[in-house]
């Protein structure tokens, strides 16, 4: 079985990419000891194949709630969420994992085995994948993760890579990540960026909820800025990140008014002038 990571990245994208998620007038409320919390308020958006999407905003802005609602983990108060023709919250887990994959803030929340090797074997069995599929995905994301190690003993980058491999073995066309760069060193973050770019190029829709505007600048085609549960802005990543005083990456601040977002872009400009 070919994995998500093996899909032809060179295949031409459709002139009109197919929407995989459509959200209309979404409200998600929680009942707390202090009353009703309106976590997401009147959000509408469409997420397409071949698209990488960043959700940014301050803590409490609704990023994680929106992401987990897309993953079918929260019931909608009002409005609609459609994954294809269905509400993801109505799908059984064994069906949902093949349509949308979520990597939570703490990767250990979805890692249960006592070794990397066993985690990979059980993932293959759960998804009816050929033996070695999850291990192969892990090696593509971050080579060298030791088979005998307990997942709790891995670095945060290795835990993230293992969790992402477990999610991708189901071949979901939508991949959601919640604050994936928390605690990552530079090399692990670089490996994550490369993986997310390959997924998008292979046709996946990738949605990342993050405080890390540098990550959003590297991987996002579009960015939604949330505030108090509402959409403050929904724009192309370059326009929003370059023009936001609070959410622009460091390169954009240094290079202003040049429309540069990443170190890679800045180096390319410098090389072209040598």
C-alpha positions in Angstrom: 0.0 0.0 0.0 1.5 3.3 -1.0 1.7 5.8 1.9 0.8 9.5 1.9 4.5 10.3 1.8 4.9 8.2 -1.3 2.3 10.0 -3.4 3.6 11.7 -6.5 4.7 15.1 -5.4 5.2 16.1 -9.0 1.6 15.5 -10.0 -0.1 18.7 -11.2 -2.6 20.2 -8.8 -6.1 20.8 -10.1 -6.8 24.3 -11.4 -9.6 24.4 -8.9 -8.5 22.4 -5.8 -11.2 20.4 -4.2 -12.4 21.6 -0.8 -12.0 18.8 1.8 -13.4 20.8 4.7 -16.2 23.3 4.6 -17.1 25.2 7.7 -20.1 27.6 7.9 -21.1 29.8 10.8 -19.4 27.5 13.3 -20.0 28.1 17.1 -18.5 25.8 19.8 -19.5 26.5 23.4 -18.4 24.9 26.6 -20.2 24.9 30.0 -17.7 25.9 32.7 -18.0 26.6 36.4 -18.2 30.2 35.5 -20.9 29.8 32.8 -20.9 29.3 29.1 -17.5 29.8 27.3 -17.9 30.8 23.6 -14.7 29.1 22.4 -15.4 29.5 18.6 -17.8 32.1 17.3 -19.2 32.3 13.8 -16.2 30.9 11.9 -16.6 30.1 8.2 -13.8 28.7 6.0 -12.9 26.2 3.4 -9.8 24.0 3.4 -8.6 22.6 0.1 -6.4 19.7 -1.1 -2.9 20.8 -1.9 -3.2 23.6 0.7 -1.3 24.2 3.9 -3.2 26.3 6.4 -2.0 28.1 9.6 -4.2 29.0 12.5 -2.5 31.7 14.6 -3.6 33.8 17.6 -3.0 34.4 21.2 -3.6 31.7 23.9 -7.4 31.3 24.3 -8.2 32.6 20.8 -9.8 29.3 19.8 -7.1 27.7 17.7 -7.1 24.3 19.5 -10.8 24.2 19.8 -11.3 24.8 16.1 -8.6 22.2 15.2 -10.1 19.6 17.5 -13.6 20.3 16.1 -12.3 19.6 12.6 -10.9 16.3 14.0 -14.4 15.4 15.2 -13.6 15.7 18.8 -16.0 18.5 19.7 -19.7 18.7 19.1 -20.8 21.7 17.1 -23.1 24.1 19.0 -24.3 25.9 15.9 -23.3 25.9 12.3 -21.9 23.1 10.2 -18.6 21.3 9.7 -18.4 19.1 6.6 -15.6 16.7 5.8 -16.7 15.8 2.3 -20.4 15.3 2.9 -20.4 14.4 6.6 -19.8 15.9 10.0 -16.6 14.3 11.3 -18.0 14.1 14.8 -20.5 11.6 13.6 -18.0 9.1 12.2 -16.6 6.1 14.1 -12.9 6.4 15.0 -11.9 3.5 12.8 -13.4 5.3 9.8 -12.3 8.8 10.8 -8.6 7.9 11.0 -8.6 7.3 7.3 -10.1 10.7 6.5 -8.5 13.1 9.0 -5.4 12.7 11.2 -4.7 14.8 14.3 -1.3 15.1 16.0 -2.1 16.6 19.5 0.1 19.0 21.5 1.4 16.1 23.5 2.4 13.3 21.1 2.4 10.8 24.0 -1.4 11.2 24.1 -1.6 8.8 21.0 1.5 6.7 21.8 0.7 3.7 24.0 3.3 0.9 23.4 6.4 0.3 25.5 8.9 0.6 22.6 9.2 2.4 19.2 9.3 -1.0 17.4 6.1 -2.2 19.1 4.4 1.1 18.5 5.1 0.8 14.8 4.0 -2.9 14.6 0.7 -2.1 16.4 0.1 0.8 14.2 0.5 -1.4 11.1 -1.9 -3.9 12.5 -4.5 -1.4 13.5 -4.6 0.1 10.0 -4.2 -3.2 8.2 -1.0 -1.9 6.6 1.9 -4.1 5.5 4.5 -4.8 8.1 7.1 -2.1 8.2 4.9 0.7 6.9 4.9 2.9 10.0 8.6 2.3 10.5 9.3 3.4 6.9 7.2 6.5 7.4 9.1 7.3 10.6 12.4 6.9 8.8 11.2 9.3 6.1 10.2 11.9 8.7 13.2 11.6 11.1 15.7 8.8 10.5 17.5 7.1 13.4 14.8 6.9 16.0 15.8 3.7 18.0 13.5 0.7 17.9 14.1 -0.3 21.5 13.5 3.1 23.1 10.3 3.7 25.1 8.4 6.6 23.5 8.5 8.5 26.8 12.4 8.4 26.6 12.5 9.9 23.2 13.3 13.6 22.5 10.3 15.8 21.8 11.2 15.8 18.1 11.4 12.1 18.0 8.0 11.8 19.8 6.5 14.1 17.3 7.9 12.2 14.4 6.6 8.9 15.8 3.2 10.3 16.4 3.0 11.8 12.9 4.1 8.4 11.4 1.3 6.7 13.3 -1.2 9.2 12.0 0.0 9.0 8.4 -0.2 5.3 8.1 -4.0 5.7 7.8 -3.3 7.8 4.7 -5.7 10.6 5.7 -6.1 13.3 3.1 -6.3 15.9 5.9 -3.5 16.2 8.5 -4.0 18.5 11.6 -1.2 19.5 14.0 -1.6 21.3 17.3 1.4 23.4 18.4 3.9 20.9 16.8 7.1 22.8 17.3 6.8 23.2 21.1 10.2 22.0 22.5 11.7 21.1 19.1 15.4 21.9 18.3 16.4 23.4 15.0 17.1 20.0 13.3 13.7 18.5 14.4 11.9 21.6 13.3 13.6 21.5 9.9 12.6 17.9 9.4 9.0 18.8 10.4 8.9 21.6 7.8 10.2 19.3 5.1 7.6 16.7 6.0 4.7 19.2 5.9 5.8 20.6 2.6 5.9 17.1 1.1 2.5 16.3 2.4 1.0 19.4 0.9 2.8 18.8 -2.4 1.4 15.3 -2.5 -2.1 16.5 -2.3 -2.9 16.6 1.5 -4.6 19.5 3.2 -2.4 20.4 6.2 -3.7 22.6 9.0 -1.3 23.7 11.8 -2.5 25.6 14.9 0.6 27.4 16.2 2.1 30.3 18.1 5.2 29.8 16.0 4.9 32.4 13.3 8.3 31.2 11.9 6.7 27.8 11.2 3.6 29.4 9.7 5.9 31.4 7.4 7.7 28.3 6.2 4.7 26.0 5.6 1.4 28.0 5.3 -0.2 29.1 2.1 -3.1 30.7 4.0 -3.3 32.0 7.5 -6.3 32.6 9.7 -5.8 34.9 12.7 -8.2 34.2 15.5 -9.1 36.4 18.4 -11.6 35.6 21.2 -12.9 32.7 19.1 -13.6 34.8 16.0 -11.8 35.2 12.6 -9.9 38.5 12.7 -8.2 37.9 9.3 -8.1 35.3 6.6 -5.4 36.0 4.0 -2.6 34.6 2.0 0.3 33.8 4.4 2.7 36.3 2.9 0.2 39.2 3.1 -0.9 38.5 6.6 2.4 37.7 8.2 4.4 40.4 6.5 1.9 43.0 7.4 1.1 42.1 11.0 3.0 43.9 13.8 2.2 41.2 16.3 2.5 38.0 14.1 5.3 38.8 11.6 8.4 36.5 11.7 11.8 37.9 12.6 13.0 38.0 9.0 10.0 40.1 7.9 10.7 42.6 10.6 14.4 42.9 9.7 13.8 42.9 5.9 10.8 45.3 5.9 9.7 46.7 3.5 11.1 43.8 1.4 8.4 41.1 1.4 10.6 38.3 2.9 9.3 35.9 5.5 12.0 33.2 6.0 15.7 32.8 6.3 15.7 30.7 3.1 14.2 33.6 1.2 16.6 36.1 2.6 19.6 33.9 1.8 18.3 33.4 -1.8 18.1 37.2 -2.2 21.6 37.7 -0.8 23.1 35.0 -3.1 21.4 36.5 -6.1 23.2 39.8 -5.4 26.6 38.3 -5.0 
